[in-house]
Amino acid sequence: MTEVTRLLAAENDYRDAATRPQGRDVTVGVVIPAYNRIDRLEATLAGLAHQTSPADTVVVADDGSDPPLADVVATWQDRLPITSVRRDDEGFGAGQARDLGAASCHTDVLLFVDSD
């Protein structure tokens, strides 16, 4: 069974956020729920590509964009460990898209970032 460590305390006390389990590397996954707004998604991905501590995986959770975001994601595969998942556009599904992205991420830590 994987040990779960809570990193956030009451009232946004982040003092323990730097604490990492000893003796192993911690994998980090970034989930980006997105709906249309390709230009903003591109800016977010550019920022992630320039991080000094890169994510182990990035998942764009497409919330039914038209056109689908898979082609945009494919253009970043040489710069990021990136994939995409998609749900149908059923209106106001950012939370469901985020959950879909999280379910496809098999990392120790999940980081949720908006696409803007």
C-alpha positions in Angstrom: 0.0 0.0 0.0 1.3 3.5 -0.9 1.8 5.8 2.0 -0.1 9.1 1.6 1.4 12.2 3.2 -0.7 15.3 3.6 1.2 18.4 2.6 -1.3 21.1 3.4 -2.3 22.3 6.8 -5.2 24.3 8.0 -5.4 27.9 6.8 -3.0 27.4 3.8 0.0 26.7 6.0 2.5 25.4 3.4 5.5 24.9 5.7 5.4 21.1 5.2 5.0 21.4 1.4 8.8 21.0 0.9 8.9 17.8 2.9 9.5 14.8 0.6 9.6 11.2 1.5 13.2 10.1 2.1 14.9 7.3 0.2 13.0 7.6 -3.1 12.2 10.0 -5.9 8.7 11.5 -5.8 6.9 11.7 -9.2 4.8 14.7 -10.0 1.9 14.9 -12.5 0.4 18.1 -13.7 -3.3 18.1 -14.8 -4.6 20.9 -16.9 -8.4 21.0 -17.5 -9.0 23.0 -20.7 -11.8 24.1 -22.9 -11.0 25.8 -26.2 -8.7 28.9 -25.6 -5.8 27.2 -27.4 -3.6 30.4 -27.0 -3.9 30.3 -23.2 -3.2 26.6 -23.1 -0.1 27.1 -25.3 1.2 29.7 -22.8 0.6 27.4 -19.9 2.5 24.6 -21.6 5.3 26.9 -22.5 5.6 27.8 -18.8 5.7 24.2 -17.8 8.4 23.4 -20.4 10.7 26.0 -18.8 10.4 24.8 -15.2 13.6 23.9 -13.4 11.9 20.9 -11.8 9.9 19.4 -14.7 6.9 17.3 -14.1 7.1 13.6 -14.8 3.8 13.7 -16.7 1.5 16.4 -18.0 -2.1 15.6 -18.8 -4.3 18.0 -20.7 -7.9 17.1 -19.8 -10.0 18.4 -22.8 -13.5 19.4 -21.6 -15.0 18.9 -25.1 -13.2 21.6 -27.0 -14.0 22.3 -30.6 -11.7 21.5 -32.3 -10.3 18.8 -29.9 -7.0 19.7 -28.2 -5.2 16.5 -29.1 -3.4 18.1 -32.1 -2.1 21.0 -29.9 -0.9 18.4 -27.3 0.9 16.5 -30.0 3.0 19.6 -30.9 4.4 19.6 -27.3 5.5 15.9 -27.1 9.1 16.8 -28.0 9.3 19.3 -25.1 7.0 17.7 -22.4 6.0 14.3 -21.2 2.5 15.1 -22.2 -0.8 13.2 -23.0 -4.4 14.2 -23.3 -7.7 12.8 -22.3 -11.1 14.0 -23.5 -14.7 14.1 -22.3 -17.7 15.2 -24.3 -18.9 18.8 -24.1 -21.8 18.5 -21.7 -21.4 22.0 -20.3 -19.5 23.3 -17.2 -17.5 20.1 -16.8 -14.1 21.5 -15.5 -14.3 19.4 -12.4 -15.2 16.2 -14.4 -12.3 17.0 -16.8 -10.0 17.5 -13.9 -11.0 14.1 -12.4 -10.6 12.4 -15.7 -7.0 13.8 -16.0 -6.2 12.9 -12.4 -7.4 9.3 -13.0 -5.0 9.0 -15.9 -2.0 10.3 -13.9 -0.1 7.6 -11.9 2.2 9.8 -9.9 2.9 10.4 -6.2 1.8 14.0 -6.4 -0.8 15.7 -8.5 -0.6 19.4 -9.3 -3.7 21.0 -10.9 -3.1 24.1 -13.1 -5.8 26.0 -15.0 -5.2 26.4 -18.7 -5.0 30.2 -18.4 
